Amino acid sequence: MKKSAGFLSVLAIVIGLSPLILAQYSGFFAANMFSISITSFIAAFVFILAAEKGKWSKVASVLLATVCLAIILFYVIMSFIWPATP
């Protein structure tokens, strides 16, 4: 399990990103995008912690950090561009 946990975490990240594309074609993914993505990212983080230190573990760590940073930056930038109206 430890050998394949790094690859499983990369797979979980890809599954977590898939609702962004599939939401255009299916109402199910549009309605459940947040829960699918967060659950997959948490599972990926757990797999990263359980994985052996190797290539897949490093790839998954960098990929998950990049995705989380991109999501945070998106919301920060959008809060300045599109402020809430009273």
C-alpha positions in Angstrom: 0.0 0.0 0.0 2.8 2.4 0.8 4.4 2.0 -2.6 1.2 2.8 -4.5 -0.1 5.5 -2.1 1.8 8.3 -4.0 0.2 7.3 -7.2 -3.2 7.0 -5.6 -2.8 10.6 -4.3 -2.1 11.9 -7.8 -5.1 10.0 -9.0 -7.2 11.5 -6.2 -6.1 15.0 -7.2 -7.1 14.4 -10.8 -10.5 13.1 -9.6 -10.8 16.2 -7.4 -10.1 18.4 -10.4 -12.4 16.6 -12.8 -15.7 18.2 -11.6 -14.4 21.5 -13.0 -14.7 20.1 -16.5 -17.6 17.7 -16.0 -19.8 20.4 -14.4 -20.3 21.8 -17.9 -21.9 18.6 -19.1 -23.7 17.2 -16.0 -25.8 18.8 -13.4 -24.7 16.2 -10.8 -21.1 17.4 -11.0 -22.2 21.1 -10.9 -24.3 20.5 -7.8 -21.7 18.4 -6.0 -18.4 20.0 -7.2 -17.3 21.3 -3.7 -17.9 18.1 -1.9 -16.3 15.9 -4.5 -13.2 18.2 -4.7 -12.7 18.6 -1.0 -13.1 14.9 -0.3 -10.7 14.0 -3.0 -8.1 16.5 -1.8 -8.3 15.3 1.7 -7.9 11.7 0.5 -4.9 12.8 -1.5 -3.4 14.5 1.5 -3.9 11.3 3.6 -2.3 9.2 0.8 0.7 11.6 0.7 1.2 11.2 4.4 1.0 7.4 4.0 3.2 7.1 1.0 6.9 6.2 0.8 9.2 9.0 0.1 9.7 8.7 -3.6 8.9 10.2 -7.0 5.1 9.9 -6.8 5.0 11.3 -3.3 7.0 14.4 -4.4 4.8 14.8 -7.5 1.6 14.6 -5.5 2.9 17.0 -2.8 3.8 19.6 -5.4 0.6 19.1 -7.4 -1.6 19.4 -4.3 0.2 22.5 -3.1 -0.1 24.1 -6.5 -3.8 23.3 -6.7 -4.5 24.6 -3.2 -2.5 27.8 -3.9 -4.3 28.3 -7.2 -7.7 28.0 -5.5 -6.7 30.4 -2.7 -5.3 33.0 -5.1 -8.4 32.7 -7.3 -10.7 33.6 -4.3 -8.4 36.4 -3.1 -8.1 38.0 -6.6 -11.9 37.6 -7.2 -12.6 39.3 -3.9 -10.8 42.4 -5.1 -12.1 42.3 -8.7 -15.7 41.4 -7.8 -16.6 42.8 -4.4 -19.8 41.8 -2.7 -22.7 44.3 -3.1 -24.7 45.4 -0.1 
